Amino acid sequence: MKRFFSGLLQFILLLVVFLIGSIAPAFGVIPSLEWPIHPGRVFVYDGLLLMLALYVLFLLIGLLRKRIRTAGVTSTVAMVLALILGLAMKFGFKGN
C-alpha cells in the first residue's frame, strides 16, 4: 500500500511539473524551448525536460537509499503514466 501511495504521489508531482514547465515560458519565467511540429503549431518541451529531471532525481534518491529495484519500477511507471496523460491533455502544445 505504501508503494502505491508513493507511486501516486510521484505521478502527481511529475504531472504538475510537466504542466508548470509547459506554461512557465509563456510568462517569461524560463526561456522557451520549442520544436515546430506543424505549420502554425509548436511543442514547448520545457515541461518535458523538467519532468525528466525530476524523474532522474527520484531515481537518484532510490539509489542512495539502496532501493533502486522498487523505486526504479515505481518511478518509471509514474513517469510513463504522467507523460501519457500530459500529452493526452496537450501540455506543451501551442499554436503560433
C-alpha angles and dihedrals in degrees: 000000000000090000091052093053091045090053091046091052091048090049092052093046093049092048093049092048089050090052095046092045090051096053100033095081089060089064094044094247093127130011115269119247108193137180119199109230101170135358104288094010130091136178115225104210099185091102091050091053092048090049091051091049090053090048091054089049090054090051092049091052090051090049093050091049089049092237099110094135095060096029092048094053094044094046093046093050091047092049095048092048092047090049093049093046093043093052091045088054087049098241108177098017116118139160125236 
